[in-house]
Amino acid sequence: MSGPVPGSPEWIRLVTASKAGPIIGVSPWDSPRSMWHKMTTGEWDAETEAMRRGTLLEPAIVQWWIDRHPEATEVTTQTWHPLDDWAGATPDAEAMIDDERVLVEAKSASRMDDWGDAGTDAIPATYLAQAYFSLALSGAARCYVPVIGPYLEFSEYVVESNPEFERDILARCRTFYDSLAADEPPELDGHVATYNTVRKQHADIDDETVDLTQSDAHEFVASALALDAAESRARLARSTLLDLMGRAKRAEYAGAPVARRQNAKHGVNLVRICKTTAALTPKPKEIAS
C-alpha cells in the first residue's frame, strides 16, 4: 500500500515522518513556523541537489542494509502507515528479523559531525524524530538507519522503539496539525527558516508606517549593534589565529583540536573544529602553573 506522493497537495496537508523534526523544532533546515507556512499555503521548496542525491542513493543504501542482514525476511519498500486522517509514515524499507517488524530509513551525509558511534542511536535529532514517528505509526520494534557518508563509507545506526518518546512526538505533532485549521501559527524563533519565511510573506511594500513598541524597537537596534560587535570580535579572533598558525595546518589547545587551515580560492580558510569551549577550560594544574 503506497501513500500520497511527496510534494502532492494530499501529502502537504498531512503530518508525515519527515516533517516531525521541523514540527518539534529539531531540524536544521525547517522550523515549526516555516513548516506551518508550507502546510497552510502549499508553497513547497524546490528539490535541492542534496535532496536529489539522497533520493538517487536510497535504493543502493537499502540494498547495502539487506546484504548486511541476511537474516531479514519479508523485505518490502515504501509501505504506507496512515494514522486516522491526519498523519502517515512511509519508511524506506521494512522487514522481519527474529519475528519482529523492523524499519529502515536510508540516509546520506556529506559530513558526519552530527553522527555518533555506529551501532547506536546517536543520529541527528531530526532523523531521530523521524524514526520515532515511523515506529509509532508502524508498531515496529526498531528502526535501522544505514547511512553513506564521506568517501562512500557505509555505517549503520539503530533506534529502538521508545513508547514514551513516540507518544510525546505524536502529541506535539497532533497539536501542530490542529493549529493549521485554527490558523494559529507557531511563535517566531531565531531559526533561519523562520526568518526566510517571514521575509516572503509580505513581498509587496505599501507606503505606510507601523508604530513599534519600545521593546520591539530597542531589541531590533540593540541586536543589530551586538551582531556588528560580535562579527568584529570574530574577525579579530580569526586574524589572530591565522597569524599565530603561520603555515601550520592545525591548531590545538592542551591536545584538544581547535581549528584547521584549508586551501581556498583566495588564500586559506580557517575552519573551527572545537564545538564547545568546555574542552578549552584550563585544568586545575594548568591554572596553578
Rosetta silent file (secondary structure, phi, psi, omega in degrees, C-alpha in Angstrom):
SEQUENCE: MSGPVPGSPEWIRLVTASKAGPIIGVSPWDSPRSMWHKMTTGEWDAETEAMRRGTLLEPAIVQWWIDRHPEATEVTTQTWHPLDDWAGATPDAEAMIDDERVLVEAKSASRMDDWGDAGTDAIPATYLAQAYFSLALSGAARCYVPVIGPYLEFSEYVVESNPEFERDILARCRTFYDSLAADEPPELDGHVATYNTVRKQHADIDDETVDLTQSDAHEFVASALALDAAESRARLARSTLLDLMGRAKRAEYAGAPVARRQNAKHGVNLVRICKTTAALTPKPKEIAS
SCORE:     score description
SCORE:     0.000 S_00000001
   1 L     0.000  123.172 -178.996    0.000    0.000    0.000 S_00000001
   2 L  -104.786  148.347 -179.399    1.514    3.312   -1.087 S_00000001
   3 L   -94.410 -169.701  178.866    0.721    6.695    0.346 S_00000001
   4 L   -64.299  149.603 -179.105    0.407   10.124   -1.280 S_00000001
   5 L   -70.118  129.471  177.205    3.274   11.255   -3.487 S_00000001
   6 L   -53.353  131.072 -178.689    5.710   13.570   -1.658 S_00000001
   7 L    95.201  -14.604  179.157    5.052   17.136   -2.740 S_00000001
   8 L   -74.809  159.055  178.819    1.467   16.446   -3.816 S_00000001
   9 H   -55.914  -37.516  179.176   -1.388   18.508   -2.274 S_00000001
  10 H   -64.913  -41.057 -179.200   -2.539   15.430   -0.333 S_00000001
  11 H   -68.909  -40.758 -177.907    0.949   14.871    1.098 S_00000001
  12 H   -59.971  -36.105 -176.431    1.469   18.535    2.011 S_00000001
  13 H   -77.420  -14.546 -177.453   -1.645   18.572    4.204 S_00000001
  14 L   -95.705  151.065  169.560   -0.570   15.501    6.215 S_00000001
  15 E   -84.489  114.988  179.860    1.915   15.253    9.052 S_00000001
  16 E  -112.856  170.353 -175.207    4.476   12.757    7.785 S_00000001
  17 H   -59.084  -38.449 -178.017    7.591   11.302    9.400 S_00000001
  18 H   -69.613  -17.257  179.566    9.944   13.663    7.573 S_00000001
  19 H   -92.284  -10.200 -176.186    8.004   16.650    8.950 S_00000001
  20 H   -61.118  -44.544 -179.808    8.195   15.519   12.582 S_00000001
  21 H   -58.526  -52.744  176.955   11.654   17.027   13.154 S_00000001
  22 H   -59.358  -39.758 -176.996   10.720   20.507   11.878 S_00000001
  23 H   -62.589  -40.486 -178.844    7.404   20.416   13.745 S_00000001
  24 H   -91.810    3.772  171.150    9.023   19.761   17.126 S_00000001
  25 L    85.117   29.131 -179.305   11.836   22.214   16.394 S_00000001
  26 L  -120.835   15.586 -179.828   14.900   19.998   15.895 S_00000001
  27 L   -95.449  138.634  176.044   15.500   20.347   12.145 S_00000001
  28 L   -78.677  -13.239 -174.692   18.439   22.357   10.769 S_00000001
  29 L  -103.698  -31.247 -178.294   16.511   23.050    7.549 S_00000001
  30 L  -133.094  152.210  175.968   12.980   23.925    8.676 S_00000001
  31 L  -112.189  168.850  175.406   11.403   25.481   11.757 S_00000001
  32 H   -56.051  -40.302 -177.797    7.887   24.989   13.173 S_00000001
  33 H   -68.496  -42.953 -179.438    6.888   28.329   11.640 S_00000001
  34 H   -67.296  -37.376  177.783    8.311   27.576    8.188 S_00000001
  35 H   -67.487  -39.839  177.481    6.683   24.132    8.169 S_00000001
  36 H   -59.703  -43.699  179.888    3.357   25.643    9.261 S_00000001
  37 H   -63.805  -43.106  179.800    3.566   28.122    6.388 S_00000001
  38 H   -62.260  -43.111 -175.473    4.352   25.383    3.872 S_00000001
  39 H   -75.241  -24.057  179.041    1.486   23.181    5.013 S_00000001
  40 H   -89.542  -26.244 -177.956   -1.074   26.007    5.051 S_00000001
  41 H  -104.795  -20.301 -175.822   -0.097   27.601    1.740 S_00000001
  42 L    78.741    5.722 -179.812    1.189   24.605   -0.217 S_00000001
  43 L   -83.243   98.472 -176.137    4.317   26.599   -1.121 S_00000001
  44 L  -104.676  145.285 -179.509    6.980   23.892   -1.008 S_00000001
  45 L   -65.577  146.987  174.858   10.685   24.350   -1.665 S_00000001
  46 L   -68.197  152.676 -179.739   12.084   23.081   -4.951 S_00000001
  47 L   -62.434  129.876  177.738   14.166   19.921   -4.762 S_00000001
  48 L   -90.299  169.545  177.778   17.805   20.660   -3.918 S_00000001
  49 H   -63.107  -38.400  179.147   20.841   18.777   -5.169 S_00000001
  50 H   -64.139  -40.300  178.746   21.273   17.242   -1.713 S_00000001
  51 H   -66.390  -42.600  179.737   17.655   16.028   -1.716 S_00000001
  52 H   -65.169  -39.800  177.401   18.003   14.571   -5.200 S_00000001
  53 H   -58.139  -45.551 -179.945   21.246   12.881   -4.196 S_00000001
  54 H   -61.250  -41.111  179.635   19.503   11.251   -1.263 S_00000001
  55 H   -64.530  -42.339 -178.796   16.659   10.029   -3.465 S_00000001
  56 H   -68.753  -35.375 -176.730   19.040    8.546   -6.040 S_00000001
  57 H   -82.584  -18.528 -173.519   21.219    6.843   -3.409 S_00000001
  58 H   -52.150  -49.701 -179.351   18.339    5.457   -1.344 S_00000001
  59 H   -59.962  -38.046 -179.777   17.930    2.127   -3.226 S_00000001
  60 H   -67.748  -38.465 -179.903   21.670    1.425   -3.008 S_00000001
  61 H   -67.709  -42.013  177.801   21.755    2.193    0.720 S_00000001
  62 H   -62.911  -40.603  179.600   18.761   -0.049    1.353 S_00000001
  63 H   -64.970  -37.026  175.748   20.415   -2.827   -0.672 S_00000001
  64 H   -59.964  -42.216  179.205   23.577   -2.441    1.435 S_00000001
  65 H   -64.192  -41.981  179.858   21.444   -2.913    4.539 S_00000001
  66 H   -62.195  -43.689  178.664   19.764   -6.009    3.061 S_00000001
  67 H   -63.653  -32.561 -178.821   23.157   -7.525    2.208 S_00000001
  68 H   -74.757  -22.771 -176.134   24.336   -6.766    5.746 S_00000001
  69 L  -123.983   76.054  178.551   21.309   -8.534    7.258 S_00000001
  70 L   -63.841  -16.984  179.234   20.794  -11.903    5.559 S_00000001
  71 L   -77.023  -11.375 -178.994   18.534  -12.814    8.493 S_00000001
  72 L   -74.491  133.400  178.908   15.981  -10.230    7.355 S_00000001
  73 E  -126.189  168.534  177.659   12.906  -11.681    5.650 S_00000001
  74 E    52.382   44.858 -178.229    9.736  -10.315    4.051 S_00000001
  75 E   -72.893  128.521  176.056   11.557   -7.166    2.944 S_00000001
  76 E  -131.598  162.088  178.501    9.254   -4.527    1.484 S_00000001
  77 E  -128.222  150.663  173.126    9.757   -0.908    0.479 S_00000001
  78 L    55.194   45.070  175.921    7.638    2.240    0.645 S_00000001
  79 L   -85.882  130.980 -176.043    4.789    0.813    2.745 S_00000001
  80 L   -88.677  127.876  178.079    2.312    3.490    3.826 S_00000001
  81 E  -118.234   95.151 -177.907    1.304    3.568    7.512 S_00000001
  82 E   -83.519  156.052  172.521   -1.574    6.041    7.983 S_00000001
  83 E  -127.157  105.099 -176.512   -2.898    7.376   11.293 S_00000001
  84 L    51.766 -132.184 -177.363   -6.556    8.356   11.016 S_00000001
  85 L  -115.316   15.450 -173.014   -6.848   11.206    8.510 S_00000001
  86 L  -123.671  -12.726 -175.054   -4.031   13.453    9.673 S_00000001
  87 E  -146.086  163.714  177.414   -0.716   11.588    9.634 S_00000001
  88 E  -171.305  158.342  178.950    1.263    8.885    7.899 S_00000001
  89 E  -138.311  141.003  178.106    4.720    7.379    7.540 S_00000001
  90 L  -129.214   84.648  177.454    6.456    5.670    4.628 S_00000001
  91 L   -58.692  152.468  179.696    9.722    4.033    5.778 S_00000001
  92 L   -62.682  -34.035  176.867   12.232    3.391    3.033 S_00000001
  93 E  -159.683  163.804  172.388   12.000   -0.320    3.819 S_00000001
  94 E  -151.022  158.863 -174.781   10.814   -2.757    6.459 S_00000001
  95 E  -158.506  175.623  174.184   11.420   -6.398    7.215 S_00000001
  96 E  -108.512  129.418  174.195   11.075   -9.199    9.758 S_00000001
  97 E  -133.151  119.545 -179.783   14.068  -10.088   11.978 S_00000001
  98 L    52.801   46.895  177.372   13.628  -12.703   14.719 S_00000001
  99 L    64.714   18.306  177.029    9.838  -12.429   14.494 S_00000001
 100 E  -120.328  138.871  175.507    9.980   -8.655   14.977 S_00000001
 101 E   -77.642  129.346  178.874    8.964   -5.989   12.494 S_00000001
 102 E  -127.343  154.999  179.436   11.829   -3.533   11.821 S_00000001
 103 E  -111.246  161.821  175.350   12.083   -0.381    9.732 S_00000001
 104 E  -134.454  125.857  174.687   14.862    1.033    7.550 S_00000001
 105 L  -121.750  107.113 -176.363   15.433    4.746    6.908 S_00000001
 106 L   -82.433  137.723 -179.601   18.311    5.288    4.459 S_00000001
 107 E  -134.229  157.963  171.216   20.375    8.472    4.719 S_00000001
 108 E  -130.610  146.630 -176.555   23.344   10.098    3.009 S_00000001
 109 L  -143.700  131.959  177.052   25.649   12.650    4.592 S_00000001
 110 L   -79.637  -21.962  175.592   28.462   14.796    3.225 S_00000001
 111 L  -138.152  152.241 -178.018   29.752   15.209    6.797 S_00000001
 112 L  -114.334   23.678 -177.082   29.382   13.019    9.879 S_00000001
 113 L   -59.331  -35.462 -176.355   29.869   15.708   12.538 S_00000001
 114 L   -95.399   10.500  179.102   26.392   15.144   14.000 S_00000001
 115 L  -108.342  135.924  179.069   26.618   11.346   13.923 S_00000001
 116 L   -91.628 -149.362 -178.525   27.960    9.369   16.867 S_00000001
 117 L   -70.499  136.276  176.805   29.306    5.847   17.097 S_00000001
 118 L   -58.706  147.469 -179.188   27.908    3.345   14.604 S_00000001
 119 L    91.744  -10.780  179.429   25.526    0.822   16.135 S_00000001
 120 L  -105.370 -175.610  175.495   23.987    3.408   18.470 S_00000001
 121 L  -102.201   22.478 -179.965   21.064    5.804   18.090 S_00000001
 122 L   -80.088   75.287 -179.055   23.408    8.830   18.046 S_00000001
 123 L  -119.776  163.905  178.215   21.999   10.320   14.854 S_00000001
 124 L   -52.256  141.682 -172.481   20.946   13.891   14.009 S_00000001
 125 H   -56.757  -36.933 -178.736   17.909   14.919   16.072 S_00000001
 126 H   -66.905  -33.745  176.881   15.649   15.472   13.071 S_00000001
 127 H   -74.347  -31.793  176.905   16.305   11.907   11.862 S_00000001
 128 H   -65.700  -42.439  177.096   15.710   10.580   15.376 S_00000001
 129 H   -62.390  -40.692  177.842   12.318   12.294   15.457 S_00000001
 130 H   -61.417  -43.244 -179.312   11.529   10.800   12.039 S_00000001
 131 H   -64.024  -46.558 -179.660   12.459    7.320   13.255 S_00000001
 132 H   -63.618  -38.420  178.689   10.323    7.554   16.408 S_00000001
 133 H   -62.253  -45.687  179.825    7.388    8.898   14.387 S_00000001
 134 H   -65.690  -38.984  177.547    7.625    5.982   11.940 S_00000001
 135 H   -62.978  -40.562 -179.134    7.973    3.490   14.794 S_00000001
 136 H   -62.888  -41.402 -176.176    4.875    4.914   16.456 S_00000001
 137 H   -80.437  -26.653 -176.540    2.744    4.581   13.319 S_00000001
 138 H   -95.158  -22.774 -175.591    4.061    1.176   12.230 S_00000001
 139 L    75.013   15.565 -179.250    4.334   -0.545   15.605 S_00000001
 140 L   -72.746  161.861 -176.933    7.786   -1.823   14.640 S_00000001
 141 L   -81.671  -32.788 -178.738   10.356   -2.848   17.251 S_00000001
 142 E  -159.132  164.318  178.131   13.262   -0.780   15.940 S_00000001
 143 E  -125.035  120.453  174.883   14.417    1.394   13.075 S_00000001
 144 E   -86.408  136.986  179.487   17.737    0.804   11.346 S_00000001
 145 E  -122.638   86.496  174.742   19.352    3.921    9.879 S_00000001
 146 E   -76.900  140.762 -178.335   22.031    2.993    7.325 S_00000001
 147 E  -137.132  140.523  171.976   23.977    5.993    6.071 S_00000001
 148 E  -104.277  121.799 -175.087   26.536    6.547    3.342 S_00000001
 149 L  -109.421 -159.049  178.898   28.962    9.235    4.412 S_00000001
 150 H   -57.146  149.157 -179.944   32.125   10.887    3.118 S_00000001
 151 H    61.929   22.660  175.599   34.405    8.736    0.971 S_00000001
 152 H    59.406   33.757  178.331   31.393    6.464    0.233 S_00000001
 153 L   -92.491  132.926  179.130   31.705    4.699    3.603 S_00000001
 154 E   -91.358  146.387  172.242   28.619    2.949    4.976 S_00000001
 155 E  -141.599  159.202  179.033   27.582    2.942    8.628 S_00000001
 156 E  -129.252  134.765  177.103   24.556    1.587   10.439 S_00000001
 157 E  -122.059  156.572 -175.043   22.677    3.079   13.403 S_00000001
 158 E  -133.930  125.058  177.939   19.827    1.545   15.380 S_00000001
 159 E  -111.832  113.227  178.875   16.895    3.306   17.059 S_00000001
 160 E   -80.252  147.865  177.344   14.921    1.114   19.444 S_00000001
 161 L   -58.866  135.246  177.374   11.223    1.756   19.955 S_00000001
 162 L  -134.024   94.795 -174.870   10.558    4.078   22.898 S_00000001
 163 H   -53.476  -36.636 -178.964    6.797    4.366   23.568 S_00000001
 164 H   -65.120  -48.299  177.935    7.223    7.407   25.829 S_00000001
 165 H   -62.265  -41.885 -177.112    9.156    9.395   23.221 S_00000001
 166 H   -64.373  -42.241  178.059    6.811    8.247   20.481 S_00000001
 167 H   -63.399  -39.473 -179.322    3.680    9.342   22.380 S_00000001
 168 H   -65.213  -44.567  179.789    5.238   12.738   23.075 S_00000001
 169 H   -64.570  -43.255  178.788    6.162   13.316   19.425 S_00000001
 170 H   -61.837  -41.339 -179.379    2.726   12.228   18.216 S_00000001
 171 H   -63.763  -43.087 -179.674    1.011   14.523   20.738 S_00000001
 172 H   -68.830  -35.867  176.773    3.098   17.504   19.694 S_00000001
 173 H   -68.452  -36.346  178.934    2.534   16.751   16.011 S_00000001
 174 H   -67.665  -41.147  176.640   -1.213   16.471   16.586 S_00000001
 175 H   -60.324  -42.063  177.499   -1.276   19.837   18.360 S_00000001
 176 H   -62.239  -45.673 -179.333    0.608   21.309   15.416 S_00000001
 177 H   -59.189  -43.372  179.516   -1.814   19.724   12.943 S_00000001
 178 H   -64.036  -30.120 -179.508   -4.804   21.194   14.789 S_00000001
 179 H   -69.334  -20.685  179.037   -3.181   24.631   14.653 S_00000001
 180 H   -64.958  -49.382 -179.812   -3.301   24.536   10.847 S_00000001
 181 H   -70.759  -30.624 -178.634   -7.092   24.602   10.719 S_00000001
 182 H   -79.679   -5.229 -178.641   -7.265   27.023   13.644 S_00000001
 183 L    56.459   45.205  179.349   -4.983   29.472   11.788 S_00000001
 184 L  -120.736   89.436 -176.951   -2.715   29.701   14.825 S_00000001
 185 L   -68.154  153.549  175.953    0.904   29.714   13.632 S_00000001
 186 L   -62.491  160.371  178.611    3.732   28.758   15.989 S_00000001
 187 L   -64.347  153.999  175.921    5.632   31.524   17.713 S_00000001
 188 L   -67.977  150.211  176.150    8.507   33.164   15.901 S_00000001
 189 L  -142.104 -178.291 -175.968   12.003   31.908   16.698 S_00000001
 190 L   -86.963    9.401 -179.109   15.580   32.585   15.653 S_00000001
 191 L   -66.078  141.309  178.096   15.754   29.831   13.036 S_00000001
 192 H   -57.991  -39.020 -179.219   16.989   30.907    9.589 S_00000001
 193 H   -64.408  -34.162  177.220   13.985   29.167    8.009 S_00000001
 194 H   -65.198  -46.606  179.403   11.618   31.264   10.144 S_00000001
 195 H   -59.830  -45.770 -179.435   13.306   34.483    9.039 S_00000001
 196 H   -65.388  -34.144  178.224   13.194   33.475    5.371 S_00000001
 197 H   -66.671  -47.716 -179.228    9.529   32.524    5.684 S_00000001
 198 H   -63.868  -36.138  178.813    8.521   35.846    7.240 S_00000001
 199 H   -59.667  -36.458 -175.230   10.544   37.713    4.604 S_00000001
 200 H   -85.658  -13.225 -173.143    8.488   36.106    1.831 S_00000001
 201 H   -68.783  -35.321 -177.998    5.075   36.536    3.445 S_00000001
 202 L  -125.681   79.123 -175.374    4.629   40.213    2.568 S_00000001
 203 L   -73.193  -29.026 -179.574    6.510   40.751   -0.671 S_00000001
 204 L   -81.034  150.744  179.811    4.638   43.935   -1.594 S_00000001
 205 L  -120.836  116.275  176.753    5.580   47.253    0.011 S_00000001
 206 L   -96.593  153.251 -179.778    2.851   49.817    0.768 S_00000001
 207 L   -80.875   70.729 -179.174    3.583   53.444    1.649 S_00000001
 208 L  -130.759  167.105  178.588    2.566   53.010    5.284 S_00000001
 209 L  -127.625  136.957  178.000    4.197   53.354    8.705 S_00000001
 210 L  -109.335  130.726  176.546    3.932   50.972   11.645 S_00000001
 211 L   -86.205  122.202 -178.773    4.309   52.232   15.218 S_00000001
 212 L   -91.998  159.138  169.042    6.516   49.886   17.235 S_00000001
 213 L   -77.221  160.561  178.115    6.581   49.244   20.941 S_00000001
 214 H   -60.450  -36.866 -178.345    9.664   50.431   22.800 S_00000001
 215 H   -64.396  -46.803 -178.889   10.605   46.795   23.400 S_00000001
 216 H   -66.614  -41.443  179.768   10.469   45.802   19.717 S_00000001
 217 H   -64.530  -45.252 -178.868   12.325   48.915   18.584 S_00000001
 218 H   -64.802  -42.783 -178.426   15.047   48.533   21.203 S_00000001
 219 H   -63.276  -40.398  179.986   15.532   44.815   20.508 S_00000001
 220 H   -62.458  -49.414 -177.115   15.915   45.407   16.770 S_00000001
 221 H   -70.989  -45.329 -177.462   18.558   48.118   17.146 S_00000001
 222 H   -63.781  -40.562 -179.713   20.380   46.552   20.110 S_00000001
 223 H   -67.628  -35.594  177.821   20.604   43.117   18.472 S_00000001
 224 H   -66.296  -41.207  177.877   21.973   44.655   15.258 S_00000001
 225 H   -65.738  -39.925  179.188   24.643   46.536   17.217 S_00000001
 226 H   -65.442  -36.879  177.868   25.512   43.390   19.167 S_00000001
 227 H   -65.408  -42.864  177.626   25.842   41.448   15.906 S_00000001
 228 H   -58.798  -44.349 -179.106   28.195   44.080   14.482 S_00000001
 229 H   -66.006  -40.252 -179.840   30.330   43.870   17.627 S_00000001
 230 H   -66.012  -40.847  179.065   30.308   40.050   17.577 S_00000001
 231 H   -65.356  -39.684  177.533   31.330   39.939   13.914 S_00000001
 232 H   -64.328  -43.050  178.149   34.174   42.368   14.576 S_00000001
 233 H   -61.797  -42.255 -179.060   35.325   40.263   17.549 S_00000001
 234 H   -65.662  -40.076  178.929   35.159   37.083   15.453 S_00000001
 235 H   -63.894  -40.968  178.527   37.202   38.643   12.629 S_00000001
 236 H   -63.318  -43.319 -179.912   39.877   39.745   15.097 S_00000001
 237 H   -63.213  -40.588  179.993   39.998   36.261   16.653 S_00000001
 238 H   -67.775  -41.867  178.813   40.293   34.628   13.227 S_00000001
 239 H   -63.217  -41.992  179.601   43.019   37.039   12.135 S_00000001
 240 H   -61.325  -45.721 -177.682   44.897   36.420   15.388 S_00000001
 241 H   -67.083  -42.110  178.183   44.701   32.645   14.999 S_00000001
 242 H   -61.802  -39.697  179.540   45.745   32.703   11.352 S_00000001
 243 H   -66.192  -40.525  178.975   48.705   34.885   12.247 S_00000001
 244 H   -67.160  -35.851 -175.605   49.727   32.547   15.075 S_00000001
 245 H   -74.964  -28.777 -177.872   49.401   29.435   12.894 S_00000001
 246 L    59.295 -119.684 -179.772   51.554   30.681   10.061 S_00000001
 247 L   -93.798    0.677 -177.765   51.905   27.712    7.673 S_00000001
 248 L   -65.128  148.596  179.664   50.555   25.159   10.184 S_00000001
 249 L   -86.392  -35.973 -174.142   47.532   23.114    9.200 S_00000001
 250 E  -124.915  153.461  173.557   46.073   22.569   12.682 S_00000001
 251 E  -127.641  136.069 -178.660   45.758   24.477   15.952 S_00000001
 252 E  -133.554  161.128  169.457   45.218   22.778   19.323 S_00000001
 253 E  -129.990  118.631  178.523   44.935   23.637   22.991 S_00000001
 254 L    50.936   38.213  178.381   46.207   21.060   25.504 S_00000001
 255 L    87.565   -7.883  179.884   45.657   18.336   22.904 S_00000001
 256 E   -90.983  122.320  179.304   42.108   19.461   22.051 S_00000001
 257 E   -61.161  133.439 -178.961   41.664   20.300   18.324 S_00000001
 258 E  -111.836  -50.017 -176.466   40.585   23.919   17.881 S_00000001
 259 E  -157.855  167.175  175.034   40.835   24.790   14.189 S_00000001
 260 E  -141.533  151.452  173.940   42.438   23.902   10.881 S_00000001
 261 E   -96.287  138.833  175.684   43.578   25.815    7.814 S_00000001
 262 E  -139.998  151.937 -176.661   42.454   24.611    4.411 S_00000001
 263 E   -63.892  143.376  177.382   43.059   25.841    0.896 S_00000001
 264 L  -138.600  174.206 -177.330   40.533   28.218   -0.629 S_00000001
 265 L   -62.239  -40.281  179.765   40.197   30.163   -3.861 S_00000001
 266 L  -120.213   94.511 -179.275   41.639   33.288   -2.269 S_00000001
 267 L    80.680 -133.842  179.575   44.229   32.360    0.340 S_00000001
 268 E  -131.733  159.362  173.182   43.109   29.915    3.022 S_00000001
 269 E  -106.414  148.256  175.456   40.020   29.345    5.153 S_00000001
 270 E  -106.054  118.571 -175.889   40.062   28.836    8.900 S_00000001
 271 E  -108.437  124.135  177.246   37.671   26.062    9.955 S_00000001
 272 E   -75.728  129.902  178.153   36.581   25.741   13.576 S_00000001
 273 L  -102.028  -42.187 -177.357   36.777   22.150   14.835 S_00000001
 274 L   -67.520  127.209 -176.822   36.034   22.629   18.530 S_00000001
 275 L   -92.313  -15.772 -178.014   32.253   22.657   19.129 S_00000001
 276 L  -148.944  151.925  178.789   32.295   23.932   22.715 S_00000001
 277 H   -79.142   -5.273 -179.354   34.549   25.949   24.982 S_00000001
 278 H   -58.655  -38.722 -178.993   34.245   23.257   27.676 S_00000001
 279 H   -71.746  -11.381 -176.974   37.253   21.442   26.219 S_00000001
 280 H  -103.259    3.877  178.580   39.223   24.681   26.426 S_00000001
 281 L   -74.069  126.543 -178.481   38.690   25.306   30.145 S_00000001
 282 L   -58.478  138.848  174.972   42.052   25.197   31.944 S_00000001
 283 L   -74.809  160.036 -179.719   42.560   22.197   34.218 S_00000001
 284 H   -51.274  -42.338 -179.267   43.391   22.857   37.919 S_00000001
 285 H   -63.324  -39.524 -178.846   47.080   22.055   37.294 S_00000001
 286 H   -66.459  -38.024  179.074   47.190   24.495   34.364 S_00000001
 287 H   -65.775  -42.188 -178.405   45.629   27.246   36.484 S_00000001
 288 H   -64.573  -36.301 -178.118   48.134   26.599   39.295 S_00000001
 289 L   -77.168    0.000    0.000   51.080   26.754   36.951 S_00000001
